[in-house]
Amino acid sequence: MKITINGQHFELADNANIAQGLTQFAAKEPFAVALNGQFIPRSQCDTTLLNEGDSIELLSPIQGG
């Protein structure tokens, strides 16, 4: 199936979960995960299945004042 992670297109096996997608993307901590614009707790990344055309955004914390 085809998904997008931070604007990059990836091909994953059917029935892949978010954690598997993040592994293929080689995501580096720390980050928050949004699936199709919805925040997904890290505790649910192993159990949340992806669908064709899904979009994952990884949001890194920034420092500022």
CHARMM internal coordinates of N, CA and C (Angstrom, degrees):
IC EDIT
DIST 1 N 1 CA 1.4395
DIST 1 CA 1 C 1.5178
ANGL 1 N 1 CA 1 C 108.75
DIST 1 C 2 N 1.3182
ANGL 1 CA 1 C 2 N 115.96
DIHE 1 N 1 CA 1 C 2 N 153.81
DIST 2 N 2 CA 1.4632
ANGL 1 C 2 N 2 CA 121.26
DIHE 1 CA 1 C 2 N 2 CA -179.25
DIST 2 CA 2 C 1.5267
ANGL 2 N 2 CA 2 C 109.62
DIHE 1 C 2 N 2 CA 2 C -103.75
DIST 2 C 3 N 1.3409
ANGL 2 CA 2 C 3 N 115.14
DIHE 2 N 2 CA 2 C 3 N 130.88
DIST 3 N 3 CA 1.4596
ANGL 2 C 3 N 3 CA 121.90
DIHE 2 CA 2 C 3 N 3 CA 175.72
DIST 3 CA 3 C 1.5244
ANGL 3 N 3 CA 3 C 108.16
DIHE 2 C 3 N 3 CA 3 C -133.49
DIST 3 C 4 N 1.3194
ANGL 3 CA 3 C 4 N 115.63
DIHE 3 N 3 CA 3 C 4 N 172.90
DIST 4 N 4 CA 1.4576
ANGL 3 C 4 N 4 CA 121.70
DIHE 3 CA 3 C 4 N 4 CA 176.67
DIST 4 CA 4 C 1.5210
ANGL 4 N 4 CA 4 C 108.48
DIHE 3 C 4 N 4 CA 4 C -124.67
DIST 4 C 5 N 1.3298
ANGL 4 CA 4 C 5 N 116.28
DIHE 4 N 4 CA 4 C 5 N 133.50
DIST 5 N 5 CA 1.4629
ANGL 4 C 5 N 5 CA 121.98
DIHE 4 CA 4 C 5 N 5 CA 175.04
DIST 5 CA 5 C 1.5192
ANGL 5 N 5 CA 5 C 107.11
DIHE 4 C 5 N 5 CA 5 C -124.90
DIST 5 C 6 N 1.3132
ANGL 5 CA 5 C 6 N 116.34
DIHE 5 N 5 CA 5 C 6 N 117.56
DIST 6 N 6 CA 1.4721
ANGL 5 C 6 N 6 CA 122.67
DIHE 5 CA 5 C 6 N 6 CA -178.36
DIST 6 CA 6 C 1.5248
ANGL 6 N 6 CA 6 C 111.45
DIHE 5 C 6 N 6 CA 6 C 48.68
DIST 6 C 7 N 1.3156
ANGL 6 CA 6 C 7 N 116.19
DIHE 6 N 6 CA 6 C 7 N 41.90
DIST 7 N 7 CA 1.4507
ANGL 6 C 7 N 7 CA 121.65
DIHE 6 CA 6 C 7 N 7 CA 176.05
DIST 7 CA 7 C 1.5230
ANGL 7 N 7 CA 7 C 115.18
DIHE 6 C 7 N 7 CA 7 C 83.77
DIST 7 C 8 N 1.3331
ANGL 7 CA 7 C 8 N 117.99
DIHE 7 N 7 CA 7 C 8 N -4.19
DIST 8 N 8 CA 1.4584
ANGL 7 C 8 N 8 CA 121.71
DIHE 7 CA 7 C 8 N 8 CA 178.65
DIST 8 CA 8 C 1.5285
ANGL 8 N 8 CA 8 C 109.37
DIHE 7 C 8 N 8 CA 8 C -100.30
DIST 8 C 9 N 1.3141
ANGL 8 CA 8 C 9 N 116.63
DIHE 8 N 8 CA 8 C 9 N 136.87
DIST 9 N 9 CA 1.4614
ANGL 8 C 9 N 9 CA 121.38
DIHE 8 CA 8 C 9 N 9 CA -178.92
DIST 9 CA 9 C 1.5224
ANGL 9 N 9 CA 9 C 110.43
DIHE 8 C 9 N 9 CA 9 C -84.75
DIST 9 C 10 N 1.3352
ANGL 9 CA 9 C 10 N 115.29
DIHE 9 N 9 CA 9 C 10 N 137.34
DIST 10 N 10 CA 1.4577
ANGL 9 C 10 N 10 CA 121.92
DIHE 9 CA 9 C 10 N 10 CA 179.19
DIST 10 CA 10 C 1.5098
ANGL 10 N 10 CA 10 C 109.41
DIHE 9 C 10 N 10 CA 10 C -134.26
DIST 10 C 11 N 1.3092
ANGL 10 CA 10 C 11 N 115.12
DIHE 10 N 10 CA 10 C 11 N 149.88
DIST 11 N 11 CA 1.4570
ANGL 10 C 11 N 11 CA 123.05
DIHE 10 CA 10 C 11 N 11 CA 174.79
DIST 11 CA 11 C 1.5250
ANGL 11 N 11 CA 11 C 106.98
DIHE 10 C 11 N 11 CA 11 C -109.20
DIST 11 C 12 N 1.3256
ANGL 11 CA 11 C 12 N 116.48
DIHE 11 N 11 CA 11 C 12 N 121.81
DIST 12 N 12 CA 1.4650
ANGL 11 C 12 N 12 CA 122.00
DIHE 11 CA 11 C 12 N 12 CA 179.17
DIST 12 CA 12 C 1.5175
ANGL 12 N 12 CA 12 C 109.84
DIHE 11 C 12 N 12 CA 12 C -122.29
DIST 12 C 13 N 1.3170
ANGL 12 CA 12 C 13 N 115.88
DIHE 12 N 12 CA 12 C 13 N 159.75
DIST 13 N 13 CA 1.4548
ANGL 12 C 13 N 13 CA 120.78
DIHE 12 CA 12 C 13 N 13 CA 175.12
DIST 13 CA 13 C 1.5334
ANGL 13 N 13 CA 13 C 109.50
DIHE 12 C 13 N 13 CA 13 C -66.15
DIST 13 C 14 N 1.3182
ANGL 13 CA 13 C 14 N 116.04
DIHE 13 N 13 CA 13 C 14 N 150.38
DIST 14 N 14 CA 1.4598
ANGL 13 C 14 N 14 CA 119.85
DIHE 13 CA 13 C 14 N 14 CA 174.28
DIST 14 CA 14 C 1.5267
ANGL 14 N 14 CA 14 C 108.71
DIHE 13 C 14 N 14 CA 14 C -58.66
DIST 14 C 15 N 1.3085
ANGL 14 CA 14 C 15 N 116.83
DIHE 14 N 14 CA 14 C 15 N 150.30
DIST 15 N 15 CA 1.4600
ANGL 14 C 15 N 15 CA 123.98
DIHE 14 CA 14 C 15 N 15 CA -179.26
DIST 15 CA 15 C 1.5235
ANGL 15 N 15 CA 15 C 113.39
DIHE 14 C 15 N 15 CA 15 C 66.05
DIST 15 C 16 N 1.3326
ANGL 15 CA 15 C 16 N 117.61
DIHE 15 N 15 CA 15 C 16 N 23.34
DIST 16 N 16 CA 1.4630
ANGL 15 C 16 N 16 CA 121.09
DIHE 15 CA 15 C 16 N 16 CA 175.93
DIST 16 CA 16 C 1.5284
ANGL 16 N 16 CA 16 C 108.78
DIHE 15 C 16 N 16 CA 16 C -76.43
DIST 16 C 17 N 1.3290
ANGL 16 CA 16 C 17 N 115.88
DIHE 16 N 16 CA 16 C 17 N 150.95
DIST 17 N 17 CA 1.4599
ANGL 16 C 17 N 17 CA 120.07
DIHE 16 CA 16 C 17 N 17 CA 176.72
DIST 17 CA 17 C 1.5322
ANGL 17 N 17 CA 17 C 109.49
DIHE 16 C 17 N 17 CA 17 C -105.61
DIST 17 C 18 N 1.3213
ANGL 17 CA 17 C 18 N 115.45
DIHE 17 N 17 CA 17 C 18 N 175.07
DIST 18 N 18 CA 1.4634
ANGL 17 C 18 N 18 CA 120.03
DIHE 17 CA 17 C 18 N 18 CA -178.01
DIST 18 CA 18 C 1.5288
ANGL 18 N 18 CA 18 C 110.94
DIHE 17 C 18 N 18 CA 18 C -59.76
DIST 18 C 19 N 1.3210
ANGL 18 CA 18 C 19 N 117.60
DIHE 18 N 18 CA 18 C 19 N -43.06
DIST 19 N 19 CA 1.4645
ANGL 18 C 19 N 19 CA 120.98
DIHE 18 CA 18 C 19 N 19 CA -178.29
DIST 19 CA 19 C 1.5279
ANGL 19 N 19 CA 19 C 111.15
DIHE 18 C 19 N 19 CA 19 C -58.46
DIST 19 C 20 N 1.3209
ANGL 19 CA 19 C 20 N 117.52
DIHE 19 N 19 CA 19 C 20 N -39.45
DIST 20 N 20 CA 1.4582
ANGL 19 C 20 N 20 CA 120.71
DIHE 19 CA 19 C 20 N 20 CA 178.84
DIST 20 CA 20 C 1.5265
ANGL 20 N 20 CA 20 C 111.00
DIHE 19 C 20 N 20 CA 20 C -66.65
DIST 20 C 21 N 1.3191
ANGL 20 CA 20 C 21 N 116.39
DIHE 20 N 20 CA 20 C 21 N -39.32
DIST 21 N 21 CA 1.4578
ANGL 20 C 21 N 21 CA 120.21
DIHE 20 CA 20 C 21 N 21 CA 176.62
DIST 21 CA 21 C 1.5099
ANGL 21 N 21 CA 21 C 111.60
DIHE 20 C 21 N 21 CA 21 C -63.49
DIST 21 C 22 N 1.3235
ANGL 21 CA 21 C 22 N 116.95
DIHE 21 N 21 CA 21 C 22 N -40.92
DIST 22 N 22 CA 1.4564
ANGL 21 C 22 N 22 CA 121.05
DIHE 21 CA 21 C 22 N 22 CA 179.65
DIST 22 CA 22 C 1.5216
ANGL 22 N 22 CA 22 C 111.38
DIHE 21 C 22 N 22 CA 22 C -66.44
DIST 22 C 23 N 1.3237
ANGL 22 CA 22 C 23 N 116.99
DIHE 22 N 22 CA 22 C 23 N -34.64
DIST 23 N 23 CA 1.4613
ANGL 22 C 23 N 23 CA 121.12
DIHE 22 CA 22 C 23 N 23 CA 176.71
DIST 23 CA 23 C 1.5201
ANGL 23 N 23 CA 23 C 110.10
DIHE 22 C 23 N 23 CA 23 C -64.25
DIST 23 C 24 N 1.3213
ANGL 23 CA 23 C 24 N 116.93
DIHE 23 N 23 CA 23 C 24 N -45.45
DIST 24 N 24 CA 1.4656
ANGL 23 C 24 N 24 CA 120.12
DIHE 23 CA 23 C 24 N 24 CA 179.43
DIST 24 CA 24 C 1.5279
ANGL 24 N 24 CA 24 C 111.10
DIHE 23 C 24 N 24 CA 24 C -64.41
DIST 24 C 25 N 1.3258
ANGL 24 CA 24 C 25 N 117.03
DIHE 24 N 24 CA 24 C 25 N -35.05
DIST 25 N 25 CA 1.4589
ANGL 24 C 25 N 25 CA 122.08
DIHE 24 CA 24 C 25 N 25 CA 178.92
DIST 25 CA 25 C 1.5258
ANGL 25 N 25 CA 25 C 111.33
DIHE 24 C 25 N 25 CA 25 C -73.84
DIST 25 C 26 N 1.3277
ANGL 25 CA 25 C 26 N 117.80
DIHE 25 N 25 CA 25 C 26 N -15.84
DIST 26 N 26 CA 1.4686
ANGL 25 C 26 N 26 CA 124.28
DIHE 25 CA 25 C 26 N 26 CA -176.24
DIST 26 CA 26 C 1.5273
ANGL 26 N 26 CA 26 C 110.85
DIHE 25 C 26 N 26 CA 26 C 61.45
DIST 26 C 27 N 1.3171
ANGL 26 CA 26 C 27 N 115.29
DIHE 26 N 26 CA 26 C 27 N 45.63
DIST 27 N 27 CA 1.4671
ANGL 26 C 27 N 27 CA 121.80
DIHE 26 CA 26 C 27 N 27 CA -179.56
DIST 27 CA 27 C 1.5223
ANGL 27 N 27 CA 27 C 110.46
DIHE 26 C 27 N 27 CA 27 C -63.58
DIST 27 C 28 N 1.3201
ANGL 27 CA 27 C 28 N 115.22
DIHE 27 N 27 CA 27 C 28 N 139.11
DIST 28 N 28 CA 1.4626
ANGL 27 C 28 N 28 CA 121.39
DIHE 27 CA 27 C 28 N 28 CA 179.58
DIST 28 CA 28 C 1.5218
ANGL 28 N 28 CA 28 C 109.02
DIHE 27 C 28 N 28 CA 28 C -114.00
DIST 28 C 29 N 1.3338
ANGL 28 CA 28 C 29 N 115.56
DIHE 28 N 28 CA 28 C 29 N 133.13
DIST 29 N 29 CA 1.4709
ANGL 28 C 29 N 29 CA 122.63
DIHE 28 CA 28 C 29 N 29 CA 179.03
DIST 29 CA 29 C 1.5174
ANGL 29 N 29 CA 29 C 110.11
DIHE 28 C 29 N 29 CA 29 C -64.76
DIST 29 C 30 N 1.2994
ANGL 29 CA 29 C 30 N 119.49
DIHE 29 N 29 CA 29 C 30 N 156.67
DIST 30 N 30 CA 1.4626
ANGL 29 C 30 N 30 CA 128.65
DIHE 29 CA 29 C 30 N 30 CA -6.02
DIST 30 CA 30 C 1.5278
ANGL 30 N 30 CA 30 C 111.11
DIHE 29 C 30 N 30 CA 30 C -89.69
DIST 30 C 31 N 1.3152
ANGL 30 CA 30 C 31 N 115.84
DIHE 30 N 30 CA 30 C 31 N 150.96
DIST 31 N 31 CA 1.4583
ANGL 30 C 31 N 31 CA 121.13
DIHE 30 CA 30 C 31 N 31 CA 176.03
DIST 31 CA 31 C 1.5254
ANGL 31 N 31 CA 31 C 109.51
DIHE 30 C 31 N 31 CA 31 C -163.58
DIST 31 C 32 N 1.3104
ANGL 31 CA 31 C 32 N 115.11
DIHE 31 N 31 CA 31 C 32 N 157.00
DIST 32 N 32 CA 1.4604
ANGL 31 C 32 N 32 CA 122.65
DIHE 31 CA 31 C 32 N 32 CA 171.06
DIST 32 CA 32 C 1.5202
ANGL 32 N 32 CA 32 C 106.46
DIHE 31 C 32 N 32 CA 32 C -105.95
DIST 32 C 33 N 1.3281
ANGL 32 CA 32 C 33 N 116.38
DIHE 32 N 32 CA 32 C 33 N 155.65
DIST 33 N 33 CA 1.4551
ANGL 32 C 33 N 33 CA 121.72
DIHE 32 CA 32 C 33 N 33 CA -176.03
DIST 33 CA 33 C 1.5237
ANGL 33 N 33 CA 33 C 110.34
DIHE 32 C 33 N 33 CA 33 C -115.09
DIST 33 C 34 N 1.3347
ANGL 33 CA 33 C 34 N 115.66
DIHE 33 N 33 CA 33 C 34 N 131.96
DIST 34 N 34 CA 1.4635
ANGL 33 C 34 N 34 CA 121.62
DIHE 33 CA 33 C 34 N 34 CA 172.84
DIST 34 CA 34 C 1.5271
ANGL 34 N 34 CA 34 C 107.35
DIHE 33 C 34 N 34 CA 34 C -123.15
DIST 34 C 35 N 1.3176
ANGL 34 CA 34 C 35 N 116.37
DIHE 34 N 34 CA 34 C 35 N 127.87
DIST 35 N 35 CA 1.4603
ANGL 34 C 35 N 35 CA 122.43
DIHE 34 CA 34 C 35 N 35 CA 177.67
DIST 35 CA 35 C 1.5184
ANGL 35 N 35 CA 35 C 107.47
DIHE 34 C 35 N 35 CA 35 C -110.19
DIST 35 C 36 N 1.3201
ANGL 35 CA 35 C 36 N 116.10
DIHE 35 N 35 CA 35 C 36 N 115.62
DIST 36 N 36 CA 1.4684
ANGL 35 C 36 N 36 CA 121.54
DIHE 35 CA 35 C 36 N 36 CA -177.97
DIST 36 CA 36 C 1.5278
ANGL 36 N 36 CA 36 C 111.33
DIHE 35 C 36 N 36 CA 36 C 52.60
DIST 36 C 37 N 1.3453
ANGL 36 CA 36 C 37 N 115.56
DIHE 36 N 36 CA 36 C 37 N 39.67
DIST 37 N 37 CA 1.4564
ANGL 36 C 37 N 37 CA 121.46
DIHE 36 CA 36 C 37 N 37 CA 177.08
DIST 37 CA 37 C 1.5181
ANGL 37 N 37 CA 37 C 115.53
DIHE 36 C 37 N 37 CA 37 C 83.87
DIST 37 C 38 N 1.3179
ANGL 37 CA 37 C 38 N 117.88
DIHE 37 N 37 CA 37 C 38 N 1.03
DIST 38 N 38 CA 1.4732
ANGL 37 C 38 N 38 CA 122.58
DIHE 37 CA 37 C 38 N 38 CA -178.50
DIST 38 CA 38 C 1.5280
ANGL 38 N 38 CA 38 C 109.47
DIHE 37 C 38 N 38 CA 38 C -110.76
DIST 38 C 39 N 1.3469
ANGL 38 CA 38 C 39 N 116.30
DIHE 38 N 38 CA 38 C 39 N 126.42
DIST 39 N 39 CA 1.4591
ANGL 38 C 39 N 39 CA 120.90
DIHE 38 CA 38 C 39 N 39 CA 178.06
DIST 39 CA 39 C 1.5239
ANGL 39 N 39 CA 39 C 109.96
DIHE 38 C 39 N 39 CA 39 C -60.69
DIST 39 C 40 N 1.3261
ANGL 39 CA 39 C 40 N 116.16
DIHE 39 N 39 CA 39 C 40 N 134.52
DIST 40 N 40 CA 1.4684
ANGL 39 C 40 N 40 CA 122.35
DIHE 39 CA 39 C 40 N 40 CA 176.65
DIST 40 CA 40 C 1.5288
ANGL 40 N 40 CA 40 C 107.80
DIHE 39 C 40 N 40 CA 40 C -120.18
DIST 40 C 41 N 1.3403
ANGL 40 CA 40 C 41 N 117.65
DIHE 40 N 40 CA 40 C 41 N 118.50
DIST 41 N 41 CA 1.4687
ANGL 40 C 41 N 41 CA 119.37
DIHE 40 CA 40 C 41 N 41 CA 177.30
DIST 41 CA 41 C 1.5260
ANGL 41 N 41 CA 41 C 110.73
DIHE 40 C 41 N 41 CA 41 C -59.28
DIST 41 C 42 N 1.3079
ANGL 41 CA 41 C 42 N 116.55
DIHE 41 N 41 CA 41 C 42 N 144.74
DIST 42 N 42 CA 1.4609
ANGL 41 C 42 N 42 CA 120.96
DIHE 41 CA 41 C 42 N 42 CA -179.10
DIST 42 CA 42 C 1.5277
ANGL 42 N 42 CA 42 C 110.86
DIHE 41 C 42 N 42 CA 42 C -57.86
DIST 42 C 43 N 1.3141
ANGL 42 CA 42 C 43 N 117.07
DIHE 42 N 42 CA 42 C 43 N -31.21
DIST 43 N 43 CA 1.4643
ANGL 42 C 43 N 43 CA 120.54
DIHE 42 CA 42 C 43 N 43 CA 179.99
DIST 43 CA 43 C 1.5268
ANGL 43 N 43 CA 43 C 112.40
DIHE 42 C 43 N 43 CA 43 C -65.65
DIST 43 C 44 N 1.3319
ANGL 43 CA 43 C 44 N 118.08
DIHE 43 N 43 CA 43 C 44 N -14.69
DIST 44 N 44 CA 1.4661
ANGL 43 C 44 N 44 CA 121.43
DIHE 43 CA 43 C 44 N 44 CA -178.87
DIST 44 CA 44 C 1.5314
ANGL 44 N 44 CA 44 C 112.88
DIHE 43 C 44 N 44 CA 44 C -105.62
DIST 44 C 45 N 1.3186
ANGL 44 CA 44 C 45 N 118.23
DIHE 44 N 44 CA 44 C 45 N 0.35
DIST 45 N 45 CA 1.4699
ANGL 44 C 45 N 45 CA 120.85
DIHE 44 CA 44 C 45 N 45 CA -177.02
DIST 45 CA 45 C 1.5243
ANGL 45 N 45 CA 45 C 112.55
DIHE 44 C 45 N 45 CA 45 C -66.09
DIST 45 C 46 N 1.3325
ANGL 45 CA 45 C 46 N 117.73
DIHE 45 N 45 CA 45 C 46 N -30.67
DIST 46 N 46 CA 1.4674
ANGL 45 C 46 N 46 CA 120.59
DIHE 45 CA 45 C 46 N 46 CA 179.15
DIST 46 CA 46 C 1.5218
ANGL 46 N 46 CA 46 C 112.31
DIHE 45 C 46 N 46 CA 46 C -76.00
DIST 46 C 47 N 1.3160
ANGL 46 CA 46 C 47 N 117.53
DIHE 46 N 46 CA 46 C 47 N -21.83
DIST 47 N 47 CA 1.4646
ANGL 46 C 47 N 47 CA 120.53
DIHE 46 CA 46 C 47 N 47 CA -174.94
DIST 47 CA 47 C 1.5259
ANGL 47 N 47 CA 47 C 113.73
DIHE 46 C 47 N 47 CA 47 C -109.90
DIST 47 C 48 N 1.3302
ANGL 47 CA 47 C 48 N 118.00
DIHE 47 N 47 CA 47 C 48 N -7.49
DIST 48 N 48 CA 1.4650
ANGL 47 C 48 N 48 CA 121.01
DIHE 47 CA 47 C 48 N 48 CA -179.95
DIST 48 CA 48 C 1.5193
ANGL 48 N 48 CA 48 C 109.55
DIHE 47 C 48 N 48 CA 48 C -90.90
DIST 48 C 49 N 1.3378
ANGL 48 CA 48 C 49 N 115.49
DIHE 48 N 48 CA 48 C 49 N 111.33
DIST 49 N 49 CA 1.4560
ANGL 48 C 49 N 49 CA 121.11
DIHE 48 CA 48 C 49 N 49 CA -178.86
DIST 49 CA 49 C 1.5202
ANGL 49 N 49 CA 49 C 110.91
DIHE 48 C 49 N 49 CA 49 C -79.36
DIST 49 C 50 N 1.3211
ANGL 49 CA 49 C 50 N 114.90
DIHE 49 N 49 CA 49 C 50 N 147.83
DIST 50 N 50 CA 1.4588
ANGL 49 C 50 N 50 CA 121.67
DIHE 49 CA 49 C 50 N 50 CA 178.03
DIST 50 CA 50 C 1.5208
ANGL 50 N 50 CA 50 C 110.31
DIHE 49 C 50 N 50 CA 50 C -95.11
DIST 50 C 51 N 1.3206
ANGL 50 CA 50 C 51 N 115.70
DIHE 50 N 50 CA 50 C 51 N 154.76
DIST 51 N 51 CA 1.4535
ANGL 50 C 51 N 51 CA 122.83
DIHE 50 CA 50 C 51 N 51 CA 177.52
DIST 51 CA 51 C 1.5190
ANGL 51 N 51 CA 51 C 109.13
DIHE 50 C 51 N 51 CA 51 C -122.93
DIST 51 C 52 N 1.3075
ANGL 51 CA 51 C 52 N 116.26
DIHE 51 N 51 CA 51 C 52 N 157.72
DIST 52 N 52 CA 1.4586
ANGL 51 C 52 N 52 CA 122.99
DIHE 51 CA 51 C 52 N 52 CA 176.60
DIST 52 CA 52 C 1.5279
ANGL 52 N 52 CA 52 C 109.61
DIHE 51 C 52 N 52 CA 52 C -49.16
DIST 52 C 53 N 1.3279
ANGL 52 CA 52 C 53 N 116.48
DIHE 52 N 52 CA 52 C 53 N 129.59
DIST 53 N 53 CA 1.4572
ANGL 52 C 53 N 53 CA 121.59
DIHE 52 CA 52 C 53 N 53 CA 176.21
DIST 53 CA 53 C 1.5118
ANGL 53 N 53 CA 53 C 115.76
DIHE 52 C 53 N 53 CA 53 C 84.28
DIST 53 C 54 N 1.3382
ANGL 53 CA 53 C 54 N 118.58
DIHE 53 N 53 CA 53 C 54 N 0.83
DIST 54 N 54 CA 1.4654
ANGL 53 C 54 N 54 CA 120.44
DIHE 53 CA 53 C 54 N 54 CA 178.93
DIST 54 CA 54 C 1.5226
ANGL 54 N 54 CA 54 C 110.47
DIHE 53 C 54 N 54 CA 54 C -63.03
DIST 54 C 55 N 1.3261
ANGL 54 CA 54 C 55 N 114.57
DIHE 54 N 54 CA 54 C 55 N 155.10
DIST 55 N 55 CA 1.4582
ANGL 54 C 55 N 55 CA 121.50
DIHE 54 CA 54 C 55 N 55 CA 178.89
DIST 55 CA 55 C 1.5216
ANGL 55 N 55 CA 55 C 108.97
DIHE 54 C 55 N 55 CA 55 C -126.42
DIST 55 C 56 N 1.3289
ANGL 55 CA 55 C 56 N 115.56
DIHE 55 N 55 CA 55 C 56 N 123.76
DIST 56 N 56 CA 1.4641
ANGL 55 C 56 N 56 CA 122.09
DIHE 55 CA 55 C 56 N 56 CA 176.86
DIST 56 CA 56 C 1.5114
ANGL 56 N 56 CA 56 C 108.27
DIHE 55 C 56 N 56 CA 56 C -108.39
DIST 56 C 57 N 1.3241
ANGL 56 CA 56 C 57 N 115.79
DIHE 56 N 56 CA 56 C 57 N 133.14
DIST 57 N 57 CA 1.4702
ANGL 56 C 57 N 57 CA 121.34
DIHE 56 CA 56 C 57 N 57 CA 172.97
DIST 57 CA 57 C 1.5175
ANGL 57 N 57 CA 57 C 107.64
DIHE 56 C 57 N 57 CA 57 C -118.51
DIST 57 C 58 N 1.3250
ANGL 57 CA 57 C 58 N 115.90
DIHE 57 N 57 CA 57 C 58 N 131.69
DIST 58 N 58 CA 1.4582
ANGL 57 C 58 N 58 CA 121.80
DIHE 57 CA 57 C 58 N 58 CA 175.38
DIST 58 CA 58 C 1.5168
ANGL 58 N 58 CA 58 C 107.41
DIHE 57 C 58 N 58 CA 58 C -102.33
DIST 58 C 59 N 1.3064
ANGL 58 CA 58 C 59 N 115.43
DIHE 58 N 58 CA 58 C 59 N 124.60
DIST 59 N 59 CA 1.4542
ANGL 58 C 59 N 59 CA 121.23
DIHE 58 CA 58 C 59 N 59 CA -175.62
DIST 59 CA 59 C 1.5180
ANGL 59 N 59 CA 59 C 109.07
DIHE 58 C 59 N 59 CA 59 C -111.76
DIST 59 C 60 N 1.3135
ANGL 59 CA 59 C 60 N 115.99
DIHE 59 N 59 CA 59 C 60 N 116.09
DIST 60 N 60 CA 1.4680
ANGL 59 C 60 N 60 CA 121.45
DIHE 59 CA 59 C 60 N 60 CA -179.84
DIST 60 CA 60 C 1.5175
ANGL 60 N 60 CA 60 C 109.80
DIHE 59 C 60 N 60 CA 60 C -91.75
DIST 60 C 61 N 1.3329
ANGL 60 CA 60 C 61 N 117.21
DIHE 60 N 60 CA 60 C 61 N 143.01
DIST 61 N 61 CA 1.4608
ANGL 60 C 61 N 61 CA 119.66
DIHE 60 CA 60 C 61 N 61 CA 177.79
DIST 61 CA 61 C 1.5197
ANGL 61 N 61 CA 61 C 109.92
DIHE 60 C 61 N 61 CA 61 C -68.41
DIST 61 C 62 N 1.3304
ANGL 61 CA 61 C 62 N 115.51
DIHE 61 N 61 CA 61 C 62 N 146.66
DIST 62 N 62 CA 1.4488
ANGL 61 C 62 N 62 CA 120.54
DIHE 61 CA 61 C 62 N 62 CA 176.71
DIST 62 CA 62 C 1.5112
ANGL 62 N 62 CA 62 C 108.71
DIHE 61 C 62 N 62 CA 62 C -124.05
DIST 62 C 63 N 1.3144
ANGL 62 CA 62 C 63 N 115.67
DIHE 62 N 62 CA 62 C 63 N 151.85
DIST 63 N 63 CA 1.4449
ANGL 62 C 63 N 63 CA 120.64
DIHE 62 CA 62 C 63 N 63 CA 178.57
DIST 63 CA 63 C 1.5225
ANGL 63 N 63 CA 63 C 108.44
DIHE 62 C 63 N 63 CA 63 C -99.37
DIST 63 C 64 N 1.2696
ANGL 63 CA 63 C 64 N 114.45
DIHE 63 N 63 CA 63 C 64 N 148.00
DIST 64 N 64 CA 1.4599
ANGL 63 C 64 N 64 CA 117.95
DIHE 63 CA 63 C 64 N 64 CA 178.48
DIST 64 CA 64 C 1.5148
ANGL 64 N 64 CA 64 C 110.13
DIHE 63 C 64 N 64 CA 64 C -174.71
DIST 64 C 65 N 1.2794
ANGL 64 CA 64 C 65 N 114.41
DIHE 64 N 64 CA 64 C 65 N -178.84
DIST 65 N 65 CA 1.4614
ANGL 64 C 65 N 65 CA 117.45
DIHE 64 CA 64 C 65 N 65 CA -178.05
DIST 65 CA 65 C 1.4853
ANGL 65 N 65 CA 65 C 111.83
DIHE 64 C 65 N 65 CA 65 C -139.68
END
COOR INIT
IC SEED 1 N 1 CA 1 C
IC BUILD
